[in-house]
Amino acid sequence: MMKAGVIGVGAMGQHHARVYHEMDGVELIGVSDIDQGRAEEIATMYDTQVFNDYRKLLSCDLDLVSVAVPTTLHRNVAMDVISAGVHLLVEKPIASTLEDADEMISAAKDAGVRLMVGHIERFNPAVTRLKEIIDSGMLGDIVSISARRVGPHNPRIRDVGIIMDLGVHDIDTISYLYNEKAESVYAIAGNGLPEIHENHAGILMQFGRGRAGMIDVNWLTPHKVRMLTAVGTDGVAYLDYIAQTLELHDGDWIGSAKIEEKEPLVNELEYFIGTVVNQRNRIFEDDGRYVLKTALAAIRSYQEGRLVRVEG
């Protein structure tokens, strides 16, 4: 029986607690949150313990923990988890700075701790199927991938702007589908409301051989949209992240790819547990660093009004 904990049970962390509670072979030992009332509510819902101090939760001989605190707190909490020798999944993005990310990755490697970054869309069944189709060559050479991720603002998000909160999803997904890192990025962004951070952005990622990745994100659209289009020399794919559907077109035919629907977070946590149990699953913490670096480059691009190279 794997012993799990969750640090931070807000909008995303509560779902980590729910999935661990429902999983076979996993015991949810406890949850911790700065909001004591919230922690007690989630603990009651999922029949587990509340810890006022997450360090006390870490002393409960845990096998693994999900860290779902605000991004600016990732480094401090993660370093405590690593020091306790507990394997951890950190919600995206990995950290708020590259220096913090590097320290976390280095410390985890030195401690023999598995550090995974929660880029959940990789585990969306529609994305998994599209990746298989692209790799099969069915769509020919992919030349353009565009994503639209828009919806109303969630007031819980105060420490980062939309690029770090939502844009990172599609930076990762597009790079994953290309199986390649972007060479450079150009972004236009702004504040449609009186806020500190950007709340709408258009991001252009340049890949090798003239291929492009385009991302449209905002917190202004009154309804949620999560779509992606992949254009190849032999066909086009239209993906709906929410509905988990995938349509394929080539001019002569229109078809829908068969997809077995499943909650992406369940897939993600099953994969994470697999990294702990068998030590074989790839944990792509370096991909998490790359996504952060690209997001920071996009922020720098719109602030300075220029193309920014994504190096190393």
ZATI-806394 format. One record per residue (C-alpha): x, z, y; residue in three letters; residue number from 1. Coordinates in Angstrom, 3 decimals. Last residue first. Example, Ala and Ser with C-alpha at 12.3 -4.5 7.8 and 13.67 -1.06 7.14 Angstrom:
<atoms>
         X         Z         Y  type  seq
    13.670     7.140    -1.060   SER    2
    12.300     7.800    -4.500   ALA    1
</atoms>
This chain:
<atoms>
         X         Z         Y  type  seq
    19.727   -23.582    25.273   GLY  312
    18.517   -25.197    28.507   GLU  311
    15.028   -25.912    29.787   VAL  310
    15.614   -28.108    32.827   ARG  309
    13.468   -27.517    35.891   VAL  308
    11.689   -30.309    37.770   LEU  307
    10.988   -29.328    41.368   ARG  306
     8.606   -27.565    43.741   GLY  305
    10.537   -24.298    43.933   GLU  304
     7.668   -21.956    43.016   GLN  303
     6.014   -24.550    40.782   TYR  302
     9.231   -25.161    38.867   SER  301
    10.263   -21.501    38.672   ARG  300
     6.969   -20.681    36.991   ILE  299
     7.434   -23.596    34.585   ALA  298
    11.000   -22.456    33.839   ALA  297
     9.675   -18.951    33.096   LEU  296
     7.185   -20.485    30.669   ALA  295
     9.960   -22.527    29.032   THR  294
    12.180   -19.467    28.641   LYS  293
     9.292   -17.453    27.186   LEU  292
     8.527   -20.235    24.698   VAL  291
    12.213   -20.439    23.760   TYR  290
    12.405   -16.685    23.174   ARG  289
     9.356   -16.811    20.907   GLY  288
    10.961   -19.707    19.053   ASP  287
    14.003   -17.463    18.545   ASP  286
    11.678   -14.842    17.051   GLU  285
    10.679   -17.504    14.524   PHE  284
     9.713   -15.122    11.664   ILE  283
    10.467   -17.424     8.744   ARG  282
     8.866   -16.049     5.608   ASN  281
    11.426   -14.873     3.078   ARG  280
    11.730   -11.093     3.530   GLN  279
     9.338   -10.629     0.570   ASN  278
     7.168    -7.719     1.700   VAL  277
     7.961    -7.584     5.430   VAL  276
     7.784   -11.315     6.056   THR  275
     4.631   -11.470     3.926   GLY  274
     3.061    -8.793     6.113   ILE  273
     3.629   -11.078     9.073   PHE  272
     2.066   -14.036     7.234   TYR  271
    -1.007   -11.983     6.389   GLU  270
    -1.079   -10.840    10.025   LEU  269
    -1.053   -14.434    11.284   GLU  268
    -3.616   -15.722     8.810   ASN  267
    -5.986   -12.867     9.687   VAL  266
    -5.362   -13.526    13.383   LEU  265
    -6.260   -17.205    12.926   PRO  264
    -9.726   -16.352    11.571   GLU  263
   -10.458   -18.774     8.765   LYS  262
   -12.171   -22.141     8.528   GLU  261
   -11.136   -24.436     5.697   GLU  260
   -10.545   -27.758     7.415   ILE  259
   -11.397   -31.259     6.238   LYS  258
   -10.313   -33.820     8.804   ALA  257
   -13.091   -35.634    10.598   SER  256
   -13.122   -39.408    10.737   GLY  255
   -13.555   -42.252    13.169   ILE  254
   -12.560   -45.764    12.198   TRP  253
   -11.508   -49.050    13.728   ASP  252
    -9.923   -47.857    16.970   GLY  251
    -7.589   -45.343    15.303   ASP  250
    -9.537   -42.102    15.610   HIS  249
    -9.170   -38.661    13.988   LEU  248
   -11.409   -35.668    14.682   GLU  247
   -10.273   -32.068    14.092   LEU  246
   -12.524   -29.033    14.141   THR  245
   -11.652   -25.345    14.311   GLN  244
   -14.662   -24.620    16.573   ALA  243
   -12.464   -22.536    18.883   ILE  242
    -9.259   -24.583    18.723   TYR  241
   -11.037   -27.932    19.100   ASP  240
    -8.703   -30.773    18.144   LEU  239
    -8.901   -34.466    18.957   TYR  238
    -6.441   -36.667    17.067   ALA  237
    -5.424   -40.178    18.090   VAL  236
    -4.122   -43.101    16.065   GLY  235
    -1.333   -45.447    15.048   ASP  234
     1.165   -45.131    17.935   THR  233
     0.232   -41.476    18.320   GLY  232
    -1.812   -39.472    20.804   VAL  231
    -2.426   -35.761    20.155   ALA  230
    -5.344   -34.168    22.015   THR  229
    -5.894   -30.401    22.331   LEU  228
    -8.928   -28.327    23.296   MET  227
    -9.759   -24.703    24.137   ARG  226
   -12.617   -24.429    26.645   VAL  225
   -14.182   -21.136    27.788   LYS  224
   -16.971   -21.214    30.364   HIS  223
   -16.994   -20.323    34.074   PRO  222
   -13.781   -22.294    34.810   THR  221
   -11.605   -20.309    37.216   LEU  220
    -9.006   -18.608    35.032   TRP  219
    -7.022   -21.808    34.615   ASN  218
    -4.847   -23.844    32.263   VAL  217
    -4.076   -27.562    31.947   ASP  216
    -1.099   -28.375    29.720   ILE  215
     0.686   -31.678    29.201   MET  214
     3.348   -32.413    26.578   GLY  213
     5.233   -35.662    26.867   ALA  212
     7.395   -38.016    24.853   ARG  211
     9.997   -40.199    26.566   GLY  210
    12.444   -40.266    23.657   ARG  209
    13.095   -36.511    23.829   GLY  208
    10.569   -34.050    25.212   PHE  207
     9.352   -33.526    28.775   GLN  206
     6.817   -30.766    29.409   MET  205
     4.275   -31.208    32.185   LEU  204
     2.381   -28.088    33.268   ILE  203
    -0.762   -27.922    35.383   GLY  202
    -1.602   -24.448    36.562   ALA  201
    -4.408   -22.147    37.637   HIS  200
    -4.470   -18.384    38.163   ASN  199
    -1.034   -17.904    39.705   GLU  198
     0.005   -14.299    40.234   HIS  197
    -0.552   -11.849    43.081   ILE  196
    -4.262   -12.546    43.464   GLU  195
    -6.549   -13.648    46.287   PRO  194
    -8.459   -16.322    44.315   LEU  193
    -7.697   -19.973    43.639   GLY  192
    -4.070   -19.010    43.381   ASN  191
    -1.574   -21.736    42.668   GLY  190
     0.185   -23.944    40.175   ALA  189
     2.035   -27.240    39.829   ILE  188
     4.540   -27.422    37.009   ALA  187
     7.482   -29.517    35.870   TYR  186
     9.348   -28.855    32.646   VAL  185
    12.553   -29.998    30.984   SER  184
    14.071   -30.698    27.574   GLU  183
    11.162   -29.373    25.543   ALA  182
    11.942   -28.005    22.094   LYS  181
    11.142   -29.956    18.927   GLU  180
     8.934   -29.821    15.878   ASN  179
     6.546   -32.053    17.866   TYR  178
     3.609   -30.009    16.570   LEU  177
     5.492   -26.749    17.093   TYR  176
     6.514   -27.753    20.624   SER  175
     2.863   -28.513    21.450   ILE  174
     1.698   -25.245    19.896   THR  173
     4.337   -23.081    21.593   ASP  172
     3.843   -24.428    25.108   ILE  171
     0.139   -24.382    24.268   ASP  170
    -0.081   -20.658    23.681   HIS  169
     2.481   -19.886    26.415   VAL  168
     0.107   -21.282    29.026   GLY  167
    -2.371   -18.484    28.389   LEU  166
    -0.746   -15.217    29.505   ASP  165
     2.645   -16.256    30.845   MET  164
     1.287   -19.355    32.581   ILE  163
    -1.877   -17.547    33.683   ILE  162
    -0.097   -14.907    35.701   GLY  161
     1.351   -11.606    34.538   VAL  160
     0.799    -7.852    35.023   ASP  159
    -2.917    -7.807    35.836   ARG  158
    -4.735    -9.093    32.772   ILE  157
    -7.555    -6.656    31.937   ARG  156
    -9.745    -8.387    34.535   PRO  155
   -10.301   -11.323    32.161   ASN  154
   -10.564   -14.463    34.262   HIS  153
   -13.115   -17.090    33.320   PRO  152
   -12.169   -20.106    31.215   GLY  151
    -9.576   -22.794    30.677   VAL  150
    -7.193   -23.968    27.959   ARG  149
    -6.764   -27.748    28.032   ARG  148
    -4.008   -29.270    25.911   ALA  147
    -2.193   -32.597    25.932   SER  146
     0.112   -34.100    23.317   ILE  145
     1.750   -37.466    23.984   SER  144
     4.025   -39.877    22.140   VAL  143
     3.379   -39.006    18.485   ILE  142
     4.910   -41.649    16.236   ASP  141
     2.397   -42.935    13.709   GLY  140
    -0.908   -41.105    13.386   LEU  139
    -0.751   -40.920     9.574   MET  138
     2.956   -40.125     9.640   GLY  137
     2.600   -37.280     7.144   SER  136
     4.174   -34.853     9.635   ASP  135
     1.373   -35.558    12.112   ILE  134
    -1.302   -34.998     9.470   ILE  133
     0.258   -31.747     8.242   GLU  132
     0.602   -30.457    11.821   LYS  131
    -3.028   -31.374    12.458   LEU  130
    -4.068   -29.328     9.430   ARG  129
    -2.138   -26.259    10.597   THR  128
    -3.545   -26.685    14.100   VAL  127
    -7.099   -26.788    12.737   ALA  126
    -6.417   -23.778    10.503   PRO  125
    -5.302   -21.700    13.536   ASN  124
    -2.125   -19.972    12.408   PHE  123
     0.189   -21.691    14.861   ARG  122
    -2.428   -20.719    17.447   GLU  121
    -1.482   -17.057    17.049   ILE  120
     1.898   -16.995    18.711   HIS  119
     2.303   -13.307    17.912   GLY  118
     6.062   -12.840    18.000   VAL  117
     7.714   -11.494    14.852   MET  116
    10.495    -8.913    14.642   LEU  115
    11.623    -7.934    11.130   ARG  114
    13.929    -4.920    11.254   VAL  113
    17.435    -4.990     9.773   GLY  112
    18.615    -2.664    12.566   ALA  111
    21.201    -5.092    13.946   ASP  110
    18.732    -7.982    13.753   LYS  109
    16.028    -5.964    15.507   ALA  108
    18.442    -4.834    18.238   ALA  107
    19.581    -8.403    18.912   SER  106
    16.031    -9.748    19.125   ILE  105
    14.883    -6.936    21.412   MET  104
    17.893    -7.194    23.707   GLU  103
    17.531   -10.952    23.943   ASP  102
    13.841   -10.658    24.801   ALA  101
    14.537    -8.069    27.497   ASP  100
    17.211   -10.282    29.078   GLU   99
    14.904   -13.281    28.821   LEU   98
    12.340   -11.476    30.943   THR   97
     8.641   -10.562    30.570   SER   96
     8.782   -10.087    26.803   ALA   95
     7.832   -11.764    23.515   ILE   94
     4.919   -13.593    25.112   PRO   93
     2.922   -13.122    23.015   LYS   92
     1.955   -10.049    21.016   GLU   91
     4.803    -8.233    19.322   VAL   90
     4.733    -7.978    15.529   LEU   89
     6.920    -5.176    14.311   LEU   88
     8.890    -3.857    11.350   HIS   87
     9.589    -0.125    11.668   VAL   86
    13.122     1.310    11.691   GLY   85
    12.282     4.001    14.260   ALA   84
    14.823     2.485    16.655   SER   83
    12.997    -0.833    16.258   ILE   82
     9.695     0.755    17.264   VAL   81
    11.326     2.448    20.263   ASP   80
    12.927    -0.855    21.291   MET   79
     9.558    -2.587    20.968   ALA   78
     7.860    -0.073    23.259   VAL   77
    10.449    -0.466    25.995   ASN   76
    10.686    -4.248    25.740   ARG   75
     6.976    -4.967    25.514   HIS   74
     5.967    -2.911    28.567   LEU   73
     5.934    -5.811    31.054   THR   72
     3.805    -7.799    28.619   THR   71
     0.939    -5.299    28.601   PRO   70
     0.574    -3.503    25.226   VAL   69
    -0.261    -5.227    21.960   ALA   68
     2.539    -4.045    19.663   VAL   67
     1.520    -4.419    16.025   SER   66
     3.208    -2.045    13.598   VAL   65
     4.835    -2.210    10.188   LEU   64
     5.943    -0.105     7.248   ASP   63
     4.978     3.207     8.816   LEU   62
     6.531     6.518     7.777   ASP   61
     4.338     8.516    10.163   CYS   60
     7.055     9.047    12.813   SER   59
     6.041     5.852    14.612   LEU   58
     2.610     7.326    15.307   LEU   57
     4.326    10.255    17.021   LYS   56
     6.239     7.766    19.184   ARG   55
     2.898     6.212    20.147   TYR   54
     2.043     9.356    22.089   ASP   53
    -1.649    10.228    22.309   ASN   52
    -2.020     9.297    18.636   PHE   51
    -5.504     8.600    17.288   VAL   50
    -6.195     8.517    13.564   GLN   49
    -8.177     6.042    11.471   THR   48
   -11.716     5.216    10.417   ASP   47
   -11.973     1.760    11.976   TYR   46
   -14.717     2.360    14.539   MET   45
   -13.660     5.962    15.082   THR   44
   -10.077     4.908    15.791   ALA   43
   -11.293     2.152    18.128   ILE   42
   -13.377     4.573    20.211   GLU   41
   -10.653     7.233    20.181   GLU   40
    -8.082     4.741    21.461   ALA   39
   -10.425     3.610    24.233   ARG   38
   -11.038     7.170    25.327   GLY   37
    -7.318     7.916    25.334   GLN   36
    -6.470     4.944    27.547   ASP   35
    -2.680     4.873    27.219   ILE   34
    -3.250     3.568    23.721   ASP   33
    -2.291     4.570    20.205   SER   32
    -3.694     3.632    16.821   VAL   31
    -3.367     5.145    13.358   GLY   30
    -2.550     4.887     9.678   ILE   29
    -4.299     1.587     9.003   LEU   28
    -3.768     1.257     5.256   GLU   27
    -3.024    -2.212     3.929   VAL   26
    -3.307    -3.522     0.375   GLY   25
    -6.582    -5.299     1.006   ASP   24
    -7.177    -6.118     4.657   MET   23
   -10.247    -4.873     6.538   GLU   22
    -8.588    -2.035     8.448   HIS   21
    -5.575    -4.233     9.248   TYR   20
    -7.980    -6.860    10.630   VAL   19
    -9.883    -4.371    12.780   ARG   18
    -6.749    -2.736    14.201   ALA   17
    -5.268    -6.126    15.085   HIS   16
    -8.616    -6.979    16.676   HIS   15
    -8.487    -3.889    18.878   GLN   14
    -4.997    -4.927    19.963   GLY   13
    -6.264    -8.141    21.513   MET   12
    -8.728    -6.886    24.150   ALA   11
    -7.176    -3.436    24.403   GLY   10
    -5.882    -1.406    21.487   VAL    9
    -2.232    -0.853    22.452   GLY    8
     0.118     0.318    19.739   ILE    7
    -1.315    -0.531    16.324   VAL    6
    -0.191     1.050    13.065   GLY    5
     0.285    -0.121     9.513   ALA    4
     1.135     1.450     6.147   LYS    3
     1.468    -1.097     3.342   MET    2
     0.000     0.000     0.000   MET    1
</atoms>
